[in-house]
Structures are given as C-alpha cells and as structure tokens.
Amino acid sequence: MASCLRHPQVQKVHPSYLMIPQAPRISIWWFTSLALFAGAFLAEAQEKPDRPPWAQPSGTQPQPPPPGSQPQPPTAPGPMIPAPQQAPDRAKEPQTPKGTIKVNVNLVNVLVSVLDENKRPAPNLPKEAFEILEEGVPQKIEFFEPETKLPLDLALMIDASMSAHIDFQYERDAATRFIRQVLRPDDRMAVFSFDETVTQRTMFTERVQTLQEAVAKIPDGAGTSIYDAVMLGSQALEKRGSERRRVIILVTDGGETTSHADFEAARRAALRGEVLLYTILVRTMKSENGRNTAGEHALQTITETTGGAMFFPDSPQELPIIFDRIDAELRTQYRLAYYPYPRGAANTYRKIEVKMLPGYAARHRTAYLVGAQ
C-alpha cells in the first residue's frame, strides 16, 4: 500500500525532471550535426580544384596548370615549337563585323579574286557578273559581298633553311615592311619559321613591333619542311574562328627535304581549314637542272587548289612589289556563298568553278572538303 502511494509521486516528479533539459539537448545536437555536415561539404569542395569555375565554392579559384605546360597541336605531322606566352593584345576580342554570314554546316563560302585584262584587281562588279557551279551543276548565290569586310588572320611563314640564306636578310626586310602595311585594326598575324621543324615565333597579334622583331630574330636552320609548314599553319588558322579569312603567306625556296607530313596531308589540311595560300618562291637557281623541284610543283598545286597565288620573283628586290599585290588583292576580294545542291557525301572533295563575264578572270578555291552530315 505504501508503494502504491509513493509511485504516483515518482511519476509526477520524474517526468518533469526529464523534460526540462531534453529540448536544449536535441537543439544542440541538431545544430552541431548541421555544422559538421556543412564543414565536410566545404572541405570536399575545396579539395576538388579540377571543378569548372562555376562549380567552385565562393572565394576559391581553380588551380593553375603546372609551370611550363603548353597545349599540344593536334595530330602534329612533325616537331612544332609553340609560340612563347605573351600578354593579351586587347581587353576585348575583335567584334564580328555587322552583316557577316552566320555559320551553317551546309553553307559554302567562296572568296573570289577577280583580275581584269591587265591582271589588276577588278572591284565593284555586280552579283550578275558571277556564276558558280559545283561538280558542273549551277548553284544559287545566296549571299554576295562585293568587297568582303571579314577580318584577316594571317600566318606569315618564312623558310629559315640553309638553302634560302643567300637572300635571307632581304626577305626579312620585305616581310617587315609587309607586316606594317597589311594589318588593319581587326586583323591578326602570327610569325612562323620552318626548317627541319616548324616554330611559331609569336601568338596571333596586331602588334606590329612584336611581329617585326620576331622576323628579325629568326635564326638559321637546316632542312626544309614545307608540307609540315602548310599543315601546321592551316591547323593553327582553323582554330581562329569561322567568320574570319584565313591566309598563309609562305616565303620559301621550295626545296622540300624534311617533312613528316606528305603532300596529301598538307592539301587536305589547307582545304579543311579553308585557308588561302600565297606562295612566294625565291629560287636561288633559275634552271631546274640540279634543283629540287618536287616541293615547287606540290606547292603550286596546293596554292591553286586554295584559290591563292604563286609568285616567282627573279630577284629579292621584287619582294616588296609582290607583297603589295597580295595586300591589294586581300582588300578587293568578293565573297560568294551558296547551299550546295545536291549535297556531297561526308569527307569527300567537291569541285567548285566560278565563271565570269568576258574580260575578267576569277581565282578561287577549286575544291572543298565536305564536313559531317
């Protein structure tokens, strides 16, 4: 009976004693767990520097690449030395000109250089003066620009081989003058040299002094890797963007000796990159007897396929005149564009022909490589 009377007293006191501290204990445990979880999450985020910038926690930055690391050129045919790093040219990239043709996988752009009867550029011709055919089938010209405003990306490639050294200094002087003359505010140029290897001396830049100094410092070399130069130059230009004109200006003696790539690889790279090739062949020997002409003939074929031009100066003193002609031509090019019908199979060559009114001659790329469907 006594135990029965005491039991209710225990029930009244003991529960109240337990309930008073219970709520604070749960709250402390809950907040402590939340803090530990948040700390673990932040620690895990900070331990993953390979996340993209948008996934990085506030106040942290992605880790820089290891010192000295450089991006490797894709499927390089032979040794290529990348350009040294330098400060960006401008705070903003060049803006795309108004009225340019937007990229379309089916659209075929054709740059056309038109010469009159006196072999001079012929500007201000109407759209009706042109007819374009693909594989012999007339095509409808969807876009026509009488004087293209597309900015230039130029790769100036200079042969530094021993065989070209007789007039090397004059070549440097003429190239230095051309750099100053050809570049406009939105244009970019990179200087390359090639011998047994291909070396990119500068990044693509509009800084005339940087480019001129790079030309002046090209060292003597041995061997001539023409195919490697065309292939690697085309690949470098292909990365520069589709709404810019891609031009290689190659100064060489034409004596191909040390390339890892072959003729077909060089031609395919030029066509895939939609590159316009201008070749200046400085021949130390006028007669073909005893001269390596294989590189000359191959260069002529690639040059004509891209729609560029090949020049054969009789002396180095003609180089400034040739550079003037290239500059004038680049400033008076027409641009035609069409949607091919019928469309060719992927990864096949398609023949292009542009017909003109009597008295005019058109030079343009004679083929293109069909991309993926």
C-alpha positions in Angstrom: 0.0 0.0 0.0 2.8 2.4 0.8 4.5 1.6 -2.5 1.3 2.3 -4.3 1.1 5.8 -2.7 4.7 6.6 -3.5 4.5 5.5 -7.1 2.3 8.4 -8.3 4.7 10.9 -6.7 7.6 9.4 -8.7 5.5 9.7 -11.9 4.8 13.4 -11.2 8.3 14.4 -10.4 10.5 12.3 -12.6 8.9 13.1 -16.0 9.1 16.9 -15.3 12.7 16.5 -14.3 13.5 14.7 -17.6 11.5 17.1 -19.9 13.2 20.3 -18.8 16.7 19.7 -20.3 15.5 17.5 -23.2 14.7 20.2 -25.7 18.0 22.0 -25.4 19.9 18.7 -25.9 18.1 18.0 -29.2 18.7 21.5 -30.5 22.4 21.4 -29.7 22.8 18.0 -31.3 20.9 19.2 -34.4 22.9 22.4 -34.9 26.2 20.5 -34.2 25.4 17.9 -36.8 24.4 20.6 -39.3 27.7 22.5 -38.7 29.8 19.3 -39.2 27.9 18.4 -42.4 28.5 21.9 -43.8 32.1 21.8 -42.9 32.6 18.5 -44.5 30.8 19.8 -47.7 33.0 22.8 -48.0 36.2 20.8 -47.3 35.2 18.4 -50.0 34.5 21.2 -52.5 37.9 22.8 -51.7 39.7 19.5 -52.3 38.4 19.4 -55.9 40.3 22.1 -57.8 39.5 20.4 -61.1 35.9 21.6 -61.0 34.9 24.2 -63.5 34.8 27.9 -62.3 31.0 27.9 -61.9 31.2 24.9 -59.6 34.0 26.3 -57.3 32.9 27.5 -53.8 32.9 31.2 -53.2 36.3 32.7 -52.6 38.3 29.9 -54.2 39.9 29.8 -57.7 40.9 26.9 -59.9 44.5 25.8 -59.6 46.8 27.0 -62.4 48.3 24.4 -64.8 51.8 23.2 -64.0 54.6 25.6 -64.9 55.8 25.3 -68.5 52.9 23.2 -69.7 51.8 24.0 -73.3 48.8 22.9 -75.4 49.9 20.3 -77.9 49.0 20.8 -81.6 46.5 18.1 -82.7 48.0 15.3 -84.7 51.2 17.2 -85.4 52.9 15.9 -88.5 56.4 16.7 -87.2 58.1 18.7 -84.4 56.5 22.1 -83.8 57.7 24.6 -81.2 54.8 26.7 -79.8 54.8 30.4 -79.6 56.0 32.0 -76.3 53.2 33.2 -74.0 52.6 36.9 -74.0 50.1 39.3 -72.6 46.7 39.5 -74.4 46.5 42.1 -77.2 43.4 43.8 -76.0 40.9 43.6 -73.2 38.2 42.6 -75.7 38.3 40.2 -78.7 37.6 41.8 -82.1 33.9 42.1 -82.7 32.4 40.3 -85.7 31.6 42.8 -88.4 27.9 43.6 -89.0 26.3 41.8 -91.9 28.5 38.8 -91.9 27.2 35.4 -92.9 26.5 33.2 -89.9 28.0 29.8 -89.7 26.0 27.0 -91.2 27.3 23.5 -91.8 25.7 23.4 -95.3 26.8 26.9 -96.4 29.8 27.0 -98.7 31.7 30.3 -98.7 33.9 31.1 -101.7 36.4 34.0 -101.7 37.0 35.2 -105.3 39.8 37.4 -106.5 38.9 38.9 -109.9 41.5 40.3 -112.3 40.9 42.4 -115.4 42.7 42.1 -118.7 45.7 43.9 -117.3 46.0 41.4 -114.4 44.8 44.0 -111.9 42.2 43.6 -109.2 38.7 44.4 -110.6 36.4 45.9 -107.9 32.8 46.9 -107.9 31.4 44.1 -110.1 27.7 43.2 -109.6 26.4 39.8 -108.5 25.2 39.1 -112.0 28.8 39.1 -113.2 29.4 35.7 -111.4 28.1 32.2 -111.9 29.1 29.4 -109.5 29.0 25.7 -110.2 29.6 22.7 -108.0 30.5 19.4 -109.8 29.2 21.1 -113.0 25.8 21.9 -111.5 24.9 25.7 -111.3 24.2 26.9 -107.8 22.1 29.7 -106.5 24.2 32.5 -105.0 22.5 33.1 -101.6 25.0 35.7 -100.3 27.1 38.2 -102.2 29.6 40.7 -100.8 31.3 42.9 -103.4 34.2 43.8 -101.0 34.4 41.5 -98.0 34.7 43.1 -94.6 35.8 39.8 -93.0 38.9 40.5 -90.9 42.1 38.6 -91.7 44.1 36.0 -89.7 47.5 35.7 -91.4 50.2 33.1 -90.8 53.5 34.5 -92.2 55.7 31.5 -92.7 59.4 32.1 -93.6 61.8 29.4 -94.7 64.9 29.5 -92.5 66.7 26.7 -94.2 70.3 26.9 -95.2 69.4 26.9 -98.9 67.5 30.1 -98.6 70.1 32.1 -96.7 71.6 33.9 -99.7 68.8 36.5 -99.7 67.5 35.9 -96.2 68.2 39.4 -94.9 66.3 40.9 -97.9 63.4 38.6 -97.2 63.3 39.8 -93.6 63.3 43.4 -94.7 60.5 42.9 -97.2 58.4 40.9 -94.7 58.9 43.6 -92.0 57.5 46.2 -94.4 54.6 44.0 -95.4 53.6 43.5 -91.7 53.3 47.2 -91.2 51.4 47.6 -94.5 48.8 44.8 -94.4 47.5 44.8 -90.8 44.2 46.6 -90.1 42.8 47.2 -86.6 40.7 43.9 -86.5 43.4 41.8 -88.3 45.8 39.4 -86.6 49.1 37.8 -87.7 51.4 35.2 -86.3 55.0 34.7 -87.5 56.3 31.2 -88.1 59.7 29.9 -89.3 60.4 26.5 -90.7 63.4 24.4 -91.4 63.6 20.8 -90.1 61.0 21.9 -87.6 58.1 24.4 -87.6 58.3 27.1 -84.9 55.6 29.6 -84.1 57.5 32.8 -83.2 54.5 34.8 -82.0 50.9 34.4 -81.0 48.3 35.9 -83.3 48.5 39.6 -82.6 48.1 43.0 -84.2 51.3 44.4 -82.6 53.4 45.4 -85.5 56.6 45.8 -83.5 56.2 42.3 -81.9 55.8 40.7 -85.3 58.7 42.7 -86.9 61.1 41.8 -84.0 60.1 38.1 -84.4 61.0 38.2 -88.1 64.3 39.9 -87.4 65.3 37.2 -84.8 64.6 34.1 -86.9 67.8 32.0 -86.6 69.4 30.0 -89.4 68.3 26.4 -89.7 68.8 23.3 -91.8 66.3 21.3 -93.9 63.0 22.5 -95.4 59.7 21.1 -94.1 57.2 22.6 -96.5 54.4 20.1 -96.1 54.7 20.4 -92.3 54.5 24.1 -92.5 51.4 24.2 -94.6 49.7 21.5 -92.5 50.5 23.1 -89.1 49.8 26.6 -90.3 46.4 25.5 -91.6 45.6 23.8 -88.3 46.6 26.9 -86.3 44.3 29.1 -88.5 41.4 26.7 -88.3 41.2 27.3 -84.6 40.9 31.0 -85.1 37.1 31.1 -85.9 35.0 30.7 -88.9 34.0 34.3 -89.6 37.5 35.4 -90.4 39.6 35.0 -93.5 42.4 32.6 -93.1 45.6 33.3 -95.1 49.0 31.7 -95.2 51.8 33.7 -96.8 54.7 31.3 -97.4 58.2 32.5 -98.4 60.5 29.6 -99.4 63.0 28.3 -101.9 60.7 25.3 -102.5 63.3 22.6 -101.6 61.2 20.1 -99.6 63.5 17.8 -97.7 62.5 17.0 -94.1 58.7 17.0 -93.7 57.0 14.3 -91.7 53.6 15.0 -93.5 53.1 14.3 -97.2 51.5 16.3 -100.0 48.0 14.9 -99.5 48.0 15.6 -95.7 49.1 19.2 -96.4 46.5 19.7 -99.1 43.7 18.2 -97.0 44.6 20.4 -94.0 44.5 23.5 -96.2 41.1 22.6 -97.6 39.6 21.6 -94.3 40.8 24.9 -92.7 39.5 26.9 -95.7 42.9 28.5 -96.0 44.0 30.9 -98.8 47.7 30.1 -99.6 50.0 32.7 -101.2 53.4 31.3 -102.0 56.5 33.4 -102.8 59.1 31.1 -104.4 62.6 32.6 -104.1 64.7 30.4 -106.3 68.5 30.6 -105.8 68.9 28.7 -109.1 66.9 29.7 -112.1 67.5 26.4 -114.0 65.6 23.3 -112.9 68.7 21.2 -113.6 70.1 20.2 -110.2 67.3 21.9 -108.3 64.8 20.1 -106.1 61.5 20.9 -107.9 59.3 18.4 -106.1 58.3 20.9 -103.4 57.7 23.7 -106.0 55.3 21.6 -108.0 53.5 20.4 -104.9 53.2 23.9 -103.6 51.8 25.2 -106.9 49.1 22.5 -106.8 48.1 23.3 -103.2 48.2 27.0 -103.8 45.9 26.8 -106.9 43.5 24.5 -105.1 43.1 27.0 -102.2 42.5 29.9 -104.6 45.7 31.7 -103.7 48.5 32.8 -106.0 52.1 31.8 -106.6 54.9 34.3 -107.3 58.3 33.7 -108.8 60.5 36.7 -108.2 63.6 37.0 -110.4 65.4 38.8 -107.6 64.7 39.6 -103.9 64.2 43.2 -104.9 60.8 42.2 -106.3 59.5 41.1 -102.9 58.0 44.5 -101.9 56.1 44.6 -105.2 54.7 41.1 -104.6 53.7 41.9 -101.1 51.9 45.0 -102.4 50.0 42.8 -104.9 48.9 40.4 -102.1 47.8 43.3 -99.9 45.7 44.8 -102.8 44.1 41.5 -103.6 43.1 40.8 -100.0 41.4 44.2 -99.8 39.3 43.7 -103.0 38.0 40.1 -102.7 34.5 39.2 -103.4 32.6 36.7 -101.2 30.0 34.3 -102.6 28.1 31.8 -100.6 25.6 29.0 -101.6 23.8 26.0 -100.2 25.1 23.1 -102.3 22.5 21.1 -104.3 22.9 18.2 -104.4 25.0 17.9 -101.2 28.0 15.7 -101.5 28.8 12.7 -99.2 30.7 13.5 -96.0 34.5 13.6 -96.2 34.6 13.9 -100.0 36.1 16.5 -102.3 33.7 18.7 -104.3 34.8 20.7 -107.3 34.0 24.4 -107.5 34.0 26.6 -110.6 33.3 30.3 -110.9 32.5 31.7 -114.3 32.9 35.4 -115.1 31.9 37.9 -117.8 34.3 38.1 -120.8 37.4 40.1 -120.0 37.7 39.0 -116.4 39.4 36.1 -114.7 38.4 34.7 -111.4 40.7 32.9 -108.9 39.2 31.0 -106.1 39.5 27.7 -104.3 38.7 24.9 -106.8 37.5 22.3 -104.2 36.3 21.9 -100.7 36.0 19.0 -98.3 32.5 18.1 -97.2 32.1 18.0 -93.4 29.9 15.7 -91.3 26.3 15.4 -92.3 
